[in-house]
Amino acid sequence: MIGDHHGRIRKTVTLPKMASQPSVSVFTTGGSETRKGNAEYDLEHKIDLEIKMREGTAKLLAACKHPMQSLEAAKSLLTSNERMTAYMGELQRRKSNEKTGNPESSNRVSPSTARVAVSDIRIPLIWKDSDHFKNKGDHRKFSVFCLLKIGTEIYDTALINNVDRSMTDICFDDMGIFNQVPANFEFRLEIYSHIFHDDLSIASTPSRIKKKISSSVSRTIGRKLAASVKDELNSIDIGPKFELVAHGTLCVDDTDDEVKTHDLMLETLESSQHQLPFFGQFCCRLAIQPDFISEERLSGFLGVVSQVGNISGCRRLWCSLKNLKLSFWPKAEDFYCMSPILVIPVNKDTRLRTEVASCAYPRSFRLVNVVNGKAHEQILAADSDLDHAQWTENIRQHARDHETWGVKAEILMEIPSPGPSRFPGFLRQGSLYEQTRITELDESKSHSNSCTEEDTLRVSPTSLRSRSSSTSSATSSASSSRRHFLPFLRYKQNRDIAFS
């Protein structure tokens, strides 16, 4: 009995040698007590690790001198706190289930989980005309990052610095891969930001406050005000603080192989000056790959029963249950070198009848599929009672999995392998502004008129482009363009457009 990379127990059942039957490998939920203990131990180990990370990050934050170092340390501390909260909540939930005697799953065959990939995250911003084009008015600057959450798995993106009025959208090159995700999952995107005060603001630093006070009022009053400011600053925790400014929630119905647009919910902040000028949507690619589609659920020998009148025969074939079908080969070795000689669909419309299909084969069962309005029935026979129970349970669960995941299981979505995806600062990606058409040109107009009209309506992208600089290893590049924000009124009407 060994464990696979999905945390399940791969149990090898060796059948009696009376009929020269080879072993049958099946994924089962056997050893549930052992797996439950291992899961709790793993969760407690993660909690201990996050406690150590928080202690080390707090010490690093206190010793940081450079502003970028302080921001990275504050970001790491916030991420650790969020993970700690998620781990503690999950541990409490499991202990509550044990006390109430409510087991998480009593089935011998567990429902299929999936891999979920989140990538291509873009968050458009909408600034005032005077702020974006005339470079005056709003002088705020932000540092922004996101947390990607599904259950207890939490990933953080790179930190984007110097987000200001010159940027039209924030792009993250990060990718999050979540494993063993149930069908009722909820993906949550949280956006955190820290506001910088501009150099023109007198409230940028404590030293500037004191300097301004001492040069504006008398020495006696200045000392009292400076002391009051110092007491207020000392009451604030050390290090920069990030605020949750917006979030988005997605589920299995929002998954797609392409980048889609989703609604963004803004948080209510104490100061409206700390809120980024969000457009109200965000873009991302949320892809899933159910395990029962990409992985073999059960394999072994089955007898394919054929009946012609009162005469019946059975041919013993090697069978594999995967990707909504039962595939058959003459021998187990043929699985790797030839196509199956028989394929039986196993989906949400398949009907499994476990009553004895033939007196000659007491361990038989029937699979019924409707094709072109006609019912097609196939009788299969197992070698033993144990095989019969395993095959029927796994086939029934396979059909349930298809019903649970629905049409999303039928779409092949690529789950890329995560890797380093930090682009250098001198490279840039296309902005959402550049990829959104401003107006539809009249096809009846001549080519020269069309060119003149387009030049009039469009702003030169080369003269109005800007990009935030990326830091050493933890800051991702953010693409931006100097376009008017009005094109997004058209972008909002076409929310389903996919941005590459």
Stockholm file with secondary structure:
# STOCKHOLM 1.0

chainA/1-500         MIGDHHGRIRKTVTLPKMASQPSVSVFTTGGSETRKGNAEYDLEHKIDLEIKMREGTAKLLAACKHPMQSLEAAKSLLTSNERMTAYMGELQRRKSNEKTGNPESSNRVSPSTARVAVSDIRIPLIWKDSDHFKNKGDHRKFSVFCLLKIGTEIYDTALINNVDRSMTDICFDDMGIFNQVPANFEFRLEIYSHIFHDDLSIASTPSRIKKKISSSVSRTIGRKLAASVKDELNSIDIGPKFELVAHGTLCVDDTDDEVKTHDLMLETLESSQHQLPFFGQFCCRLAIQPDFISEERLSGFLGVVSQVGNISGCRRLWCSLKNLKLSFWPKAEDFYCMSPILVIPVNKDTRLRTEVASCAYPRSFRLVNVVNGKAHEQILAADSDLDHAQWTENIRQHARDHETWGVKAEILMEIPSPGPSRFPGFLRQGSLYEQTRITELDESKSHSNSCTEEDTLRVSPTSLRSRSSSTSSATSSASSSRRHFLPFLRYKQNRDIAFS
#=GR chainA/1-500 SS CEECTTSCEEEEECCCGGGTCCCEEEEECCCHHHHHHHHHHHHHHHHHHHHHHHHHHHHHHHHCCSHHHHHHHHHHHHHHHHHHHHHHHHHHHHHHHHHHTCCSCCCSSCCCCEEEEEEEEEEEBCCCHHHHTSCCSCCCEEEEEEEEEETTEEEECCCEEEECTTCSEEEECCCEEEEEECTTCCEEEEEEEEEECCTTCTTSCHHHHHHHHHHHSCHHHHHHHHHHHHHHHHTSCSSCCCEEEEEEEECGGGCCSSCEEEECEECCCSCGGGSCCBCSEEEEEEEEEEHHHHSCCEEEEEEEEEEETTEEEEEEEEEEEETTEEEEESSGGGGGTSCCSEEEECSTTCEEECSCSBTTBTTEEEEEEEETTEEEEEEEECSSHHHHHHHHHHHHHHHHHHHHHGGGGGSCCCCCCCCCCCCCTTCCCCCTTTTSCSCCCCTTSCHHHHHHHHHHHSCCTTTSEEEECCCSSSCCCEEEECCCSTHHHHHHHTTTCCCC
#=GC SS_cons         CEECTTSCEEEEECCCGGGTCCCEEEEECCCHHHHHHHHHHHHHHHHHHHHHHHHHHHHHHHHCCSHHHHHHHHHHHHHHHHHHHHHHHHHHHHHHHHHHTCCSCCCSSCCCCEEEEEEEEEEEBCCCHHHHTSCCSCCCEEEEEEEEEETTEEEECCCEEEECTTCSEEEECCCEEEEEECTTCCEEEEEEEEEECCTTCTTSCHHHHHHHHHHHSCHHHHHHHHHHHHHHHHTSCSSCCCEEEEEEEECGGGCCSSCEEEECEECCCSCGGGSCCBCSEEEEEEEEEEHHHHSCCEEEEEEEEEEETTEEEEEEEEEEEETTEEEEESSGGGGGTSCCSEEEECSTTCEEECSCSBTTBTTEEEEEEEETTEEEEEEEECSSHHHHHHHHHHHHHHHHHHHHHGGGGGSCCCCCCCCCCCCCTTCCCCCTTTTSCSCCCCTTSCHHHHHHHHHHHSCCTTTSEEEECCCSSSCCCEEEECCCSTHHHHHHHTTTCCCC
//
